């Protein structure tokens, strides 16, 4: 027997599975770590993703193969990483937030563009590299139907648990996350939800998981899974829907309505067929139970308070400072040029333009409430076009693969459009908020993009061949 070959095979299989299980654990844990909005939570999540990619890269080396990725994804990812790391290497300054000055540093080639802040851009590019690595990792993983299903369940568990926490907070009148006391200087209830300091980010996250959880509930019903499985995912879907509307983010609620209508339109015909086949008594009882559950949860979570904000929209919206911030940021677009001020440098360069308008805009702005405009400032027109190609190109690739595929299984046919819907929802939300600057949301977006780009490699032959193999042998 060739013991060396056996040891090598076991080793690469263990590393591969370790990377996959660690990734699923990170996917569930990331929203719970304050959504990746604190320094320590960003470090933990980023470190976990680095381990995932290291284990996966080691398994690829032992297999002596490249990851399965499309040519388009490889080119776009390469362009983004090359541009971003060049801006870091050619940085011309480091921002001093205390004195609000830029301290010059030696650039490699001063005539070429470089970052306005080496430290911020270096940190941001580490995150960008990890997220692009996640996209490629998921594109490769999604070829395995067993792991695609596990990934689907991990998304649902993460979303359902965060929704449940947020509803408990609402029902108990929590002053802060995890029931801490609010600071003495401001005893008003903070606009947080679940583990997110900013309610709109929580709403954006819940909208990201809403379509996949709805698809999972549909899939379990369509394949006539056990009553426990169907009840679990239908209840999870109800929890997430109620959580979105108990949250006070109006944009999140508007996006969820659009997503809900799209989901209903997509499943109306198959759902009607299932209802015809279902026993009428069971169907009526099920609808009543779901309706009464939603009403009860809504009352406990004080849903009426969230609805009250819609009545104030005509007075609050014109006074919102985000519009003034957008006008200030527009003043810097011309200076950003083709390559921008550098990845992650918004908080360093925005005060310069803020001072130019005097007292017209006060406060410290870490993020602009407009992800697209902030991206142009940081990455310039060329870099923004490359990022748009990664994001919207993934959606286009998914739609192309979906409509041309004739022999996918149901989990592939349901999950892929759900991922597209979720990405479309967060793209819409990014027009008036900054969800795409939050690590946990970025992680889920990178995961969905991996599913979208990886769908070009989905083969029915692989699906059939694995039906005869134990799940433990799926690579």
MIDO-651495 format. One record per residue (C-alpha): y, x, z; residue number from 1. Coordinates in steps of 0.25 Angstrom, whole numbers, always signed. Each point is the difference from the previous one (the first is absolute). Example, Ala and Ser with C-alpha at 12.3 -4.5 7.8 and 13.67 -1.06 7.14 Angstrom:
2
north = -18 east = +49 up = +31 i = 1
north = +14 east = +6 up = -2 i = 2
This chain:
475
north = +0 east = +0 up = +0 i = 1
north = +14 east = +5 up = -3 i = 2
north = +6 east = -1 up = +14 i = 3
north = +14 east = +5 up = -5 i = 4
north = +1 east = -11 up = -10 i = 5
north = -4 east = -11 up = +11 i = 6
north = +10 east = +6 up = +10 i = 7
north = +11 east = +0 up = -10 i = 8
north = -3 east = -14 up = -4 i = 9
north = +0 east = -5 up = +14 i = 10
north = +13 east = +7 up = +3 i = 11
north = +8 east = -5 up = -12 i = 12
north = -5 east = -14 up = +3 i = 13
north = +4 east = +1 up = +14 i = 14
north = +14 east = +5 up = -3 i = 15
north = +2 east = -11 up = -10 i = 16
north = -4 east = -11 up = +9 i = 17
north = +8 east = +6 up = +11 i = 18
north = +12 east = +0 up = -8 i = 19
north = -2 east = -14 up = -4 i = 20
north = -3 east = -5 up = +14 i = 21
north = +12 east = +8 up = +5 i = 22
north = +9 east = -6 up = -11 i = 23
north = -4 east = -15 up = +4 i = 24
north = +3 east = +3 up = +15 i = 25
north = +13 east = +6 up = -4 i = 26
north = +3 east = -12 up = -8 i = 27
north = -2 east = -9 up = +11 i = 28
north = +7 east = +9 up = +11 i = 29
north = +12 east = +3 up = -8 i = 30
north = +7 east = -14 up = +2 i = 31
north = -3 east = +1 up = +15 i = 32
north = +7 east = +13 up = +1 i = 33
north = +13 east = -6 up = +0 i = 34
north = -1 east = -2 up = -15 i = 35
north = +2 east = +15 up = -2 i = 36
north = +15 east = -2 up = +4 i = 37
north = +0 east = +11 up = +11 i = 38
north = -1 east = +15 up = -1 i = 39
north = -13 east = +1 up = +8 i = 40
north = -7 east = -12 up = -8 i = 41
north = +4 east = +6 up = -13 i = 42
north = -6 east = +14 up = +5 i = 43
north = -13 east = -7 up = +4 i = 44
north = -2 east = -8 up = -13 i = 45
north = +4 east = +11 up = -9 i = 46
north = -9 east = +9 up = +8 i = 47
north = -12 east = -10 up = -2 i = 48
north = +3 east = -1 up = -15 i = 49
north = +0 east = +15 up = -1 i = 50
north = -14 east = +1 up = +6 i = 51
north = -5 east = -11 up = -9 i = 52
north = +5 east = +7 up = -12 i = 53
north = -5 east = +13 up = +5 i = 54
north = -14 east = -5 up = +2 i = 55
north = +0 east = -7 up = -13 i = 56
north = +4 east = +13 up = -7 i = 57
north = -11 east = +7 up = +6 i = 58
north = -10 east = -10 up = -4 i = 59
north = +5 east = +1 up = -14 i = 60
north = -1 east = +15 up = +0 i = 61
north = -14 east = -1 up = +5 i = 62
north = -3 east = -10 up = -11 i = 63
north = +7 east = +9 up = -10 i = 64
north = +8 east = -11 up = -7 i = 65
north = +14 east = -6 up = -2 i = 66
north = +4 east = -13 up = +6 i = 67
north = -1 east = -12 up = -9 i = 68
north = +14 east = -3 up = -4 i = 69
north = +7 east = -5 up = -13 i = 70
north = +8 east = +10 up = -8 i = 71
north = +13 east = -9 up = +2 i = 72
north = -1 east = +1 up = +15 i = 73
north = -3 east = +15 up = +0 i = 74
north = +12 east = +3 up = -9 i = 75
north = +10 east = -9 up = +8 i = 76
north = -5 east = +5 up = +13 i = 77
north = +2 east = +15 up = -5 i = 78
north = +14 east = -3 up = -5 i = 79
north = +4 east = -6 up = +14 i = 80
north = -6 east = +11 up = +8 i = 81
north = +5 east = +11 up = -9 i = 82
north = +14 east = -6 up = +0 i = 83
north = +0 east = -3 up = +15 i = 84
north = -5 east = +14 up = +4 i = 85
north = +10 east = +7 up = -9 i = 86
north = +11 east = -7 up = +7 i = 87
north = -5 east = +5 up = +13 i = 88
north = -2 east = +14 up = -5 i = 89
north = +14 east = +1 up = -6 i = 90
north = +7 east = -7 up = +11 i = 91
north = +14 east = +4 up = +2 i = 92
north = +4 east = -5 up = +14 i = 93
north = -5 east = -5 up = +13 i = 94
north = +7 east = -11 up = +6 i = 95
north = +6 east = +1 up = +15 i = 96
north = +0 east = -14 up = +5 i = 97
north = +8 east = +4 up = +12 i = 98
north = +12 east = +5 up = -7 i = 99
north = -3 east = -8 up = -13 i = 100
north = +1 east = +13 up = -8 i = 101
north = -9 east = +6 up = -11 i = 102
north = -4 east = +14 up = +3 i = 103
north = -3 east = +8 up = -13 i = 104
north = -13 east = +7 up = -2 i = 105
north = -5 east = +9 up = -11 i = 106
north = -5 east = -8 up = -12 i = 107
north = -10 east = +6 up = -10 i = 108
north = +9 east = -3 up = -12 i = 109
north = +13 east = -5 up = +4 i = 110
north = +3 east = -6 up = -14 i = 111
north = -12 east = -9 up = +1 i = 112
north = +0 east = -13 up = +9 i = 113
north = -5 east = +1 up = +14 i = 114
north = -1 east = -8 up = +13 i = 115
north = +12 east = -2 up = +8 i = 116
north = -8 east = +2 up = +13 i = 117
north = -12 east = +9 up = +0 i = 118
north = -6 east = -6 up = +13 i = 119
north = +1 east = -15 up = -3 i = 120
north = -6 east = +3 up = -14 i = 121
north = -11 east = +9 up = +4 i = 122
north = -5 east = -11 up = +11 i = 123
north = +1 east = -11 up = -11 i = 124
north = -7 east = +8 up = -10 i = 125
north = -12 east = +2 up = +10 i = 126
north = -1 east = -15 up = +1 i = 127
north = +2 east = -2 up = -15 i = 128
north = -11 east = +9 up = -3 i = 129
north = -10 east = -6 up = +10 i = 130
north = +4 east = -14 up = -5 i = 131
north = -3 east = +4 up = -15 i = 132
north = -13 east = +6 up = +5 i = 133
north = -4 east = -13 up = +7 i = 134
north = +3 east = -7 up = -14 i = 135
north = -10 east = +9 up = -7 i = 136
north = -10 east = +0 up = +12 i = 137
north = +0 east = -16 up = -1 i = 138
north = -1 east = +0 up = -15 i = 139
north = -12 east = +9 up = +1 i = 140
north = -6 east = -8 up = +12 i = 141
north = +2 east = -14 up = -7 i = 142
north = -10 east = +3 up = -10 i = 143
north = -11 east = -2 up = +11 i = 144
north = -1 east = -15 up = +2 i = 145
north = -5 east = +1 up = +15 i = 146
north = +12 east = +9 up = +4 i = 147
north = +9 east = -9 up = -8 i = 148
north = -5 east = -12 up = +9 i = 149
north = +2 east = +8 up = +13 i = 150
north = +14 east = +4 up = -5 i = 151
north = +3 east = -15 up = -2 i = 152
north = -5 east = -3 up = +14 i = 153
north = +8 east = +11 up = +6 i = 154
north = +13 east = -5 up = -6 i = 155
north = -3 east = -14 up = +5 i = 156
north = -3 east = +5 up = +14 i = 157
north = +13 east = +8 up = +1 i = 158
north = +8 east = -12 up = -5 i = 159
north = -7 east = -11 up = +9 i = 160
north = +1 east = +9 up = +12 i = 161
north = +15 east = +2 up = -2 i = 162
north = +3 east = -14 up = -3 i = 163
north = -8 east = -4 up = +13 i = 164
north = +8 east = +10 up = +9 i = 165
north = +14 east = -5 up = -6 i = 166
north = -4 east = -15 up = +3 i = 167
north = -4 east = +3 up = +14 i = 168
north = +13 east = +7 up = +2 i = 169
north = +8 east = -12 up = -5 i = 170
north = -8 east = -9 up = +8 i = 171
north = +2 east = +7 up = +13 i = 172
north = +15 east = +4 up = -2 i = 173
north = -2 east = +15 up = +0 i = 174
north = +13 east = +7 up = +1 i = 175
north = -6 east = +13 up = -7 i = 176
north = -13 east = +5 up = -7 i = 177
north = -12 east = +0 up = +10 i = 178
north = +9 east = -8 up = +10 i = 179
north = +9 east = +11 up = +5 i = 180
north = +13 east = -3 up = +5 i = 181
north = +12 east = +0 up = -9 i = 182
north = +11 east = +10 up = +3 i = 183
north = +11 east = -4 up = +10 i = 184
north = +11 east = +2 up = -10 i = 185
north = -6 east = -11 up = -9 i = 186
north = -9 east = -11 up = +7 i = 187
north = +0 east = -8 up = -13 i = 188
north = -14 east = -1 up = -6 i = 189
north = -1 east = +11 up = -11 i = 190
north = -3 east = -4 up = -14 i = 191
north = -14 east = +6 up = +0 i = 192
north = -13 east = -5 up = -3 i = 193
north = -14 east = +5 up = +4 i = 194
north = +1 east = +15 up = -1 i = 195
north = +12 east = +1 up = -9 i = 196
north = +14 east = +2 up = +6 i = 197
north = +7 east = -7 up = -12 i = 198
north = -6 east = -14 up = -3 i = 199
north = +2 east = +1 up = -15 i = 200
north = -9 east = +12 up = -1 i = 201
north = -11 east = -8 up = +8 i = 202
north = +2 east = -11 up = -10 i = 203
north = -1 east = +9 up = -12 i = 204
north = -13 east = +5 up = +6 i = 205
north = -6 east = -14 up = +2 i = 206
north = +4 east = -3 up = -14 i = 207
north = -8 east = +12 up = -4 i = 208
north = -13 east = -5 up = +6 i = 209
north = +2 east = -15 up = -3 i = 210
north = -6 east = +0 up = -14 i = 211
north = -12 east = +9 up = +3 i = 212
north = -3 east = -8 up = +12 i = 213
north = +1 east = -13 up = -8 i = 214
north = -9 east = +6 up = -10 i = 215
north = -10 east = +4 up = +10 i = 216
north = +0 east = -14 up = +6 i = 217
north = -2 east = -5 up = -14 i = 218
north = -12 east = +10 up = -3 i = 219
north = -7 east = -4 up = +12 i = 220
north = +1 east = -15 up = -3 i = 221
north = -4 east = +3 up = -15 i = 222
north = -13 east = +8 up = +4 i = 223
north = -3 east = -10 up = +11 i = 224
north = +0 east = +10 up = +11 i = 225
north = -4 east = -3 up = +14 i = 226
north = +9 east = -10 up = +8 i = 227
north = +4 east = +11 up = +9 i = 228
north = +6 east = +8 up = -11 i = 229
north = +7 east = -12 up = -7 i = 230
north = +6 east = -4 up = +13 i = 231
north = +4 east = +14 up = +3 i = 232
north = +8 east = +3 up = -12 i = 233
north = +6 east = -14 up = -2 i = 234
north = +5 east = +1 up = +14 i = 235
north = +6 east = +14 up = -3 i = 236
north = +7 east = -6 up = -12 i = 237
north = +6 east = -11 up = +9 i = 238
north = +4 east = +10 up = +10 i = 239
north = +7 east = +9 up = -10 i = 240
north = +7 east = -12 up = -7 i = 241
north = +5 east = -6 up = +13 i = 242
north = +4 east = +14 up = +5 i = 243
north = +9 east = +2 up = -13 i = 244
north = +7 east = -13 up = +3 i = 245
north = +2 east = +3 up = +15 i = 246
north = +6 east = +13 up = -3 i = 247
north = +15 east = -1 up = -2 i = 248
north = +1 east = +8 up = -13 i = 249
north = +5 east = -10 up = -11 i = 250
north = -3 east = +9 up = -11 i = 251
north = -15 east = +2 up = +5 i = 252
north = -1 east = -15 up = +0 i = 253
north = +6 east = -2 up = -14 i = 254
north = -10 east = +10 up = -5 i = 255
north = -12 east = -6 up = +7 i = 256
north = +4 east = -14 up = -7 i = 257
north = +0 east = +7 up = -13 i = 258
north = -13 east = +7 up = +3 i = 259
north = -7 east = -13 up = +5 i = 260
north = +4 east = -8 up = -12 i = 261
north = -5 east = +11 up = -9 i = 262
north = -13 east = +0 up = +8 i = 263
north = -2 east = -15 up = -1 i = 264
north = +3 east = +0 up = -15 i = 265
north = -11 east = +11 up = -2 i = 266
north = -11 east = -7 up = +8 i = 267
north = +3 east = -14 up = -2 i = 268
north = -11 east = -3 up = -11 i = 269
north = -11 east = +8 up = +7 i = 270
north = +4 east = -6 up = +13 i = 271
north = +0 east = -14 up = -6 i = 272
north = -15 east = +3 up = -5 i = 273
north = -4 east = +4 up = +14 i = 274
north = +6 east = -12 up = +7 i = 275
north = -7 east = -9 up = -10 i = 276
north = -14 east = +7 up = +4 i = 277
north = +4 east = +0 up = +15 i = 278
north = -5 east = -11 up = +9 i = 279
north = +12 east = -9 up = +2 i = 280
north = -1 east = -2 up = +15 i = 281
north = -1 east = +15 up = +2 i = 282
north = +12 east = +2 up = -9 i = 283
north = +9 east = -10 up = +7 i = 284
north = -4 east = +5 up = +14 i = 285
north = +3 east = +14 up = -5 i = 286
north = +14 east = -4 up = -5 i = 287
north = +3 east = -7 up = +13 i = 288
north = -4 east = +12 up = +8 i = 289
north = +8 east = +10 up = -8 i = 290
north = +12 east = -9 up = +0 i = 291
north = +0 east = -3 up = +15 i = 292
north = -2 east = +15 up = +3 i = 293
north = +12 east = +4 up = -8 i = 294
north = +8 east = -11 up = +7 i = 295
north = -4 east = +5 up = +14 i = 296
north = +2 east = +14 up = -3 i = 297
north = +14 east = -3 up = -6 i = 298
north = +4 east = -7 up = +12 i = 299
north = -5 east = +11 up = +9 i = 300
north = +7 east = +10 up = -8 i = 301
north = +14 east = -8 up = +0 i = 302
north = +0 east = -1 up = -15 i = 303
north = +12 east = -9 up = +1 i = 304
north = +8 east = +12 up = +4 i = 305
north = -3 east = +8 up = -13 i = 306
north = +4 east = -13 up = -8 i = 307
north = +13 east = +0 up = +7 i = 308
north = +4 east = +12 up = -7 i = 309
north = +0 east = -6 up = -13 i = 310
north = +11 east = -10 up = +4 i = 311
north = +9 east = +12 up = +4 i = 312
north = -2 east = +7 up = -14 i = 313
north = +13 east = -5 up = -6 i = 314
north = +8 east = +6 up = +11 i = 315
north = -8 east = +13 up = +3 i = 316
north = -3 east = +5 up = -14 i = 317
north = +14 east = +3 up = -5 i = 318
north = +3 east = +8 up = +12 i = 319
north = -13 east = +8 up = +0 i = 320
north = +4 east = +15 up = +0 i = 321
north = -11 east = +3 up = -10 i = 322
north = +8 east = -4 up = -11 i = 323
north = +12 east = +9 up = +4 i = 324
north = -11 east = +12 up = +1 i = 325
north = -5 east = -3 up = -14 i = 326
north = +14 east = +1 up = -5 i = 327
north = +2 east = +13 up = +7 i = 328
north = -13 east = +5 up = -5 i = 329
north = +3 east = -3 up = -14 i = 330
north = +12 east = +9 up = +1 i = 331
north = -11 east = +12 up = +1 i = 332
north = -8 east = -4 up = -12 i = 333
north = +8 east = +8 up = -10 i = 334
north = -1 east = +12 up = +9 i = 335
north = -15 east = -1 up = +1 i = 336
north = -2 east = +2 up = -15 i = 337
north = -14 east = +2 up = -6 i = 338
north = -7 east = +6 up = +12 i = 339
north = +8 east = -5 up = +13 i = 340
north = +3 east = +6 up = +13 i = 341
north = -14 east = +3 up = +4 i = 342
north = -11 east = -8 up = +6 i = 343
north = +3 east = -7 up = +13 i = 344
north = +14 east = +5 up = +0 i = 345
north = +7 east = -14 up = +1 i = 346
north = +3 east = +1 up = +15 i = 347
north = +7 east = +14 up = -3 i = 348
north = +8 east = -4 up = -12 i = 349
north = +4 east = -14 up = +3 i = 350
north = +10 east = +3 up = +11 i = 351
north = +8 east = +8 up = -10 i = 352
north = +2 east = -12 up = -8 i = 353
north = +2 east = -9 up = +12 i = 354
north = +12 east = +8 up = +5 i = 355
north = +7 east = -2 up = -14 i = 356
north = +1 east = -15 up = +3 i = 357
north = +6 east = +2 up = +14 i = 358
north = -3 east = -11 up = +10 i = 359
north = -6 east = -9 up = -11 i = 360
north = -14 east = +4 up = +4 i = 361
north = -4 east = +5 up = +14 i = 362
north = -13 east = +4 up = +7 i = 363
north = -11 east = +10 up = -3 i = 364
north = -8 east = -4 up = -12 i = 365
north = -14 east = +6 up = -1 i = 366
north = -4 east = -9 up = -11 i = 367
north = +7 east = -8 up = -11 i = 368
north = -4 east = -14 up = +0 i = 369
north = -3 east = +1 up = -15 i = 370
north = -12 east = +9 up = -3 i = 371
north = +3 east = +2 up = -15 i = 372
north = +14 east = +5 up = +2 i = 373
north = -4 east = +9 up = +11 i = 374
north = -11 east = +6 up = -9 i = 375
north = +10 east = +3 up = -11 i = 376
north = +9 east = +7 up = +10 i = 377
north = -12 east = +9 up = +5 i = 378
north = -8 east = +2 up = -13 i = 379
north = +11 east = -2 up = -11 i = 380
north = -3 east = -8 up = -12 i = 381
north = -12 east = +9 up = -5 i = 382
north = -7 east = +0 up = +13 i = 383
north = +3 east = -15 up = +2 i = 384
north = -6 east = -3 up = -14 i = 385
north = -13 east = +8 up = +4 i = 386
north = -2 east = -7 up = +13 i = 387
north = +2 east = -13 up = -7 i = 388
north = -10 east = +4 up = -10 i = 389
north = -10 east = +2 up = +11 i = 390
north = +3 east = -13 up = +7 i = 391
north = +2 east = -10 up = -12 i = 392
north = -9 east = +9 up = -9 i = 393
north = -11 east = -3 up = +10 i = 394
north = +3 east = -15 up = +0 i = 395
north = -1 east = +0 up = -15 i = 396
north = -13 east = +8 up = -1 i = 397
north = -6 east = -10 up = +10 i = 398
north = +4 east = -12 up = -9 i = 399
north = -5 east = +7 up = -12 i = 400
north = -13 east = +3 up = +6 i = 401
north = -2 east = -14 up = +6 i = 402
north = +2 east = -7 up = -13 i = 403
north = -8 east = +9 up = -8 i = 404
north = -12 east = +0 up = +10 i = 405
north = -11 east = -9 up = -3 i = 406
north = -11 east = +4 up = +10 i = 407
north = +6 east = +3 up = +13 i = 408
north = -6 east = -6 up = +13 i = 409
north = +8 east = -10 up = +8 i = 410
north = +5 east = +9 up = +10 i = 411
north = +7 east = +9 up = -11 i = 412
north = +5 east = -13 up = -7 i = 413
north = +7 east = -5 up = +13 i = 414
north = +4 east = +12 up = +7 i = 415
north = +8 east = +7 up = -12 i = 416
north = +10 east = -12 up = -3 i = 417
north = +2 east = -1 up = +15 i = 418
north = +4 east = +15 up = +1 i = 419
north = +9 east = -3 up = -12 i = 420
north = +6 east = -12 up = +7 i = 421
north = +2 east = +8 up = +13 i = 422
north = +7 east = +11 up = -8 i = 423
north = +9 east = -10 up = -7 i = 424
north = +4 east = -6 up = +13 i = 425
north = +4 east = +13 up = +6 i = 426
north = +8 east = +4 up = -12 i = 427
north = +8 east = -13 up = +1 i = 428
north = +3 east = +2 up = +15 i = 429
north = +4 east = +15 up = -3 i = 430
north = +13 east = -6 up = -7 i = 431
north = +6 east = -4 up = +13 i = 432
north = -7 east = +8 up = +11 i = 433
north = -7 east = +14 up = +2 i = 434
north = -15 east = -3 up = +1 i = 435
north = -4 east = +11 up = -10 i = 436
north = +6 east = +10 up = +10 i = 437
north = -10 east = -3 up = +11 i = 438
north = -12 east = +8 up = +1 i = 439
north = -10 east = -11 up = +3 i = 440
north = +5 east = -8 up = -11 i = 441
north = +0 east = +12 up = -9 i = 442
north = -15 east = +2 up = +4 i = 443
north = -4 east = -14 up = -4 i = 444
north = +8 east = +1 up = -13 i = 445
north = -6 east = +13 up = -4 i = 446
north = -14 east = -6 up = +3 i = 447
north = +3 east = -12 up = -9 i = 448
north = +5 east = +9 up = -11 i = 449
north = -13 east = +8 up = +1 i = 450
north = -8 east = -13 up = -2 i = 451
north = +9 east = -3 up = -12 i = 452
north = -1 east = +13 up = -6 i = 453
north = -15 east = +2 up = +3 i = 454
north = -3 east = -14 up = -6 i = 455
north = -1 east = +7 up = -14 i = 456
north = -12 east = +8 up = +5 i = 457
north = -8 east = -13 up = +5 i = 458
north = -13 east = -1 up = -7 i = 459
north = -10 east = -11 up = +1 i = 460
north = -11 east = +9 up = -2 i = 461
north = +4 east = +7 up = +13 i = 462
north = +0 east = -13 up = +7 i = 463
north = -14 east = -4 up = -5 i = 464
north = -6 east = +14 up = +3 i = 465
north = +5 east = +0 up = +14 i = 466
north = -6 east = -14 up = +3 i = 467
north = -14 east = +7 up = +0 i = 468
north = +5 east = +11 up = +10 i = 469
north = +2 east = +0 up = +15 i = 470
north = +15 east = -1 up = +3 i = 471
north = -1 east = +13 up = +8 i = 472
north = -3 east = +7 up = -14 i = 473
north = +13 east = -5 up = -6 i = 474
north = +9 east = +12 up = -3 i = 475
